Amino acid sequence: MNNETCEEYKTEGLDKESKKITINSYDLGIDGSKTIKVWLKDLAGNISATPGSITKTLDTQAPVINTIAVSGVTTYETVNYVTTASPSVKIDWTDDNVAKYCMSKDVCTPGTNISAKTVTINVPLTNNSSNNIHAKIIDKAGNVSTDKTYALTVDTIAPGTPTVSINSNAGYTQSEKVNVNVTGIASDAAYYCTDYTGSCNPTIANKNTSLSLSNQTITKAEGNQKFCVRIKDKAGNIGTAGCDTIYLDLSAPTVGTPTVSGTPTENQIVVKGTASDAGGIKTVTCKNDKNVGTCTCSGTTSYKCTNSGLAAGTAYTITVTVTDNSGRTNSATSTSISTQSLEPSYSYKSCSVNRCQFDDGENGWIYVISFSYQGFAGNVSCKASAKGQYCSCSNGVCTASSSCEDGSVTGNYFTITISDTNNHSLLIKNKLCSRD
């Protein structure tokens, strides 16, 4: 028995009864296609003219899987991620004699027939967990490859929606440059992006769970403007964008000229008017040109302002200031409006007698009387008619006094005239008070 010729004939393994030859060990050399030829010699020494032969392939080497390739893999900081629990997996090899393969998340035994040098299947994995893909092949000779593995993490959950706040939820702004705070970012975040619609593709690296974005730009147009932040996780899942809206106010409110409402009284004027602003009005305030009294307003787009604590018979202009929700202001001033004049009057307050002394040593008396007045405006003054009597006015009170008098004037009168710069006047005649 040999590959070419027989140099030695043997009887071992020859079974004449069954006409079979059994050889337990034969060195075929290196791997490859092998043809074994057998010649027979009988007892007379005759040798078969044509040998019997068999051709087999010797294969003693285990096949090798070259690569495991997983479709849709994202690698982040050396960790492989997929966003499906049944990714498409491909393995390949160079051995022509591979007969079967297996791929699984667990160690497997080849059992599926294959004739090509590559195979692609979907491998079920454990969802939202770390996994190892195992692959093996077996050749026709029964040689099994080593266990080829591929480590990856399945993550099918998109990151949550972050919370976005523009200018600390101010609601209104006068500038298209704003500050944005972002909180509630997913712990597995890897990237973010910003836009005005929430449809951007996150590409800016970020692993923090919060962000402070200064000097961001919103659309420069009057009205509500949106700013959105979107997050992508390490696996590539993109979440729903978080957005906030702020009103961009580019113009001051419009204020109509205040007009008088009703009839002014001696100490109060009421004005009314209208105002408008696209972003809404926050407050309406008022004051007069003399900065006196108290002025309060009610209403916004249709307002009414009451200025009280005014002087009678006096002209005022009232300025109304409107502030919108972003803090922009505008003002308008009424024409001159006068309070009603009061009829001049007075009220007796007090009278006193003080002892005095003449140059000759004789005793005398000084008489002092005071009274309040109403119905005067502007500068108020008084004048005593009698000789030796004096008068002055201040803060609504006039005081008259005599010079040092002897007892002979008892029963006489103070005669005083009060007047103002608006030509009001009042004559007051009052008895001197008693010395008793």
Secondary structure by P-SEA (a helix, b strand, c coil): cccccccccccccccccccbbbbcccccccccbbbbbbbbbcccccccccccbbbbbbbcbbbbbcbbbbccccccccbbbbcccccbbbbccccccccccccccccccccccccccbbbbbbbccccbbbbbbbbbbccccccccbbbbbbbbbcccccbbbbbccccccccccccbbbbbcccccccccccccccccccccbbbcccbbbbccccccccccbbbbbbbbbccccccccccbbbbbbbcbbbbbcbbbbcccccccbbbbbbbbbbccccccccccccccccbbbbcccccbbbbbccccccccbbbbbbbbccccccccccccccccccccccccccccbbbbbbccccccbbbbbbbbcccccccbbbbbbccccccccccccbbbbbbcccccccccbbbbbbbbccccbbbbbbbcccccc
